[in-house]
Amino acid sequence: MSPPGVRNHMEGEDGFSLIELMVVMSLMLIIGGVVVNGIVSGLRASERGQQRVVALTDLERAAERMARDLRFADPVDAASPTSVIVNVLRDNGGTQVRHRVTYTVASGAIGESRAIYSPPSAASPVSTATRTVIDDLEPATTVFAFAKADGSTWVSGTDPTTELAEIQLDLRRELPDQDPIEVETSVFVRNVDDGR
């Protein structure tokens, strides 16, 4: 019998030793670290995926805007690897208006200047606007490339604009810690009378 107030120590009621507690805590820390690392990696991958989608959407929107103007240009007045100047006739509530659009590439951005003439033969525009079509492009990329109707390269400053048949757009954006995003499109223009 035990003295009063003292419990008998029964077999199987032993507690955990300090070493056992430390081993369990170490294992829990390791498992917790692996789980947290997996969650953080998943969040980073999701963020990178979102950045790619946003960048691709921006590039596609800019390429479509420029391609639409180039497709309906009548005519392309001037072209170089860093700029294109076109005239586009549009119907404005039954009245024809002429948009003189200049796309300029500088410092990794494409700017647009748009002057609207009504009537189309007017010497002075009724309005002008300038805006950035897209920025954060890779500065080393050639945005505009040109071809003749026979597929050979059209050379700015050497060949007349009447021989310009196709304008190729190449928009490329670098993303941090990822492969770059690129959108390419090709537009046939109305400058050449080749039966198209």
ZIVEN-V941396 format. One record per residue. SS is DSSP state (hx for helix, st for strand, lp for the rest). OMEGA is omega in whole degrees, 0 to 359 (* if undefined). Layout:
<<SS OMEGA> <SS OMEGA>>
This chain:
<<lp 181> <lp 176> <lp 182> <lp 179> <lp 179> <lp 181> <lp 175> <lp 176> <lp 182> <lp 180> <lp 180> <lp 178> <lp 178> <lp 175> <lp 178> <lp 177> <lp 180> <hx 180> <hx 179> <hx 178> <hx 180> <hx 178> <hx 180> <hx 180> <hx 178> <hx 178> <hx 179> <hx 177> <hx 179> <hx 180> <hx 178> <hx 178> <hx 178> <hx 180> <hx 180> <hx 178> <hx 178> <hx 179> <hx 179> <hx 178> <hx 178> <hx 178> <hx 178> <hx 178> <hx 178> <hx 179> <hx 178> <hx 178> <hx 178> <hx 178> <hx 180> <hx 180> <hx 180> <hx 180> <hx 180> <hx 178> <hx 178> <hx 181> <hx 180> <hx 179> <hx 179> <hx 180> <hx 180> <hx 179> <hx 181> <hx 181> <hx 180> <hx 179> <hx 181> <hx 181> <hx 183> <lp 180> <st 179> <st 6> <st 166> <st 183> <st 182> <st 180> <st 174> <st 180> <lp 182> <lp 177> <st 176> <st 178> <st 183> <st 171> <st 180> <st 176> <st 180> <st 176> <st 181> <st 180> <lp 179> <lp 179> <st 177> <st 173> <st 179> <st 174> <st 173> <st 188> <st 177> <st 173> <st 182> <st 178> <st 178> <st 175> <lp 176> <lp 178> <st 175> <st 178> <st 178> <st 170> <st 183> <st 175> <st 182> <st 181> <st 177> <lp 2> <lp 183> <lp 182> <lp 182> <lp 181> <lp 182> <lp 179> <lp 174> <lp 175> <st 176> <st 178> <st 178> <st 178> <st 175> <st 179> <st 179> <st 175> <lp 182> <lp 174> <lp 175> <lp 187> <lp 184> <lp 183> <lp 173> <lp 184> <lp 184> <st 172> <st 190> <st 179> <st 174> <lp 181> <lp 180> <lp 178> <lp 179> <lp 183> <st 173> <lp 185> <lp 178> <lp 179> <lp 179> <lp 182> <lp 177> <lp 181> <hx 178> <hx 177> <hx 181> <lp 183> <lp 186> <st 175> <st 178> <st 178> <st 177> <st 180> <st 184> <st 180> <st 175> <lp 176> <lp 181> <lp 176> <lp 180> <lp 172> <lp 180> <lp 176> <st 181> <st 175> <st 178> <st 174> <st 182> <st 183> <st 173> <st 183> <lp 186> <lp 184> <lp 187> <lp 175> <lp 182> <lp 176> <lp 179> <lp *>>
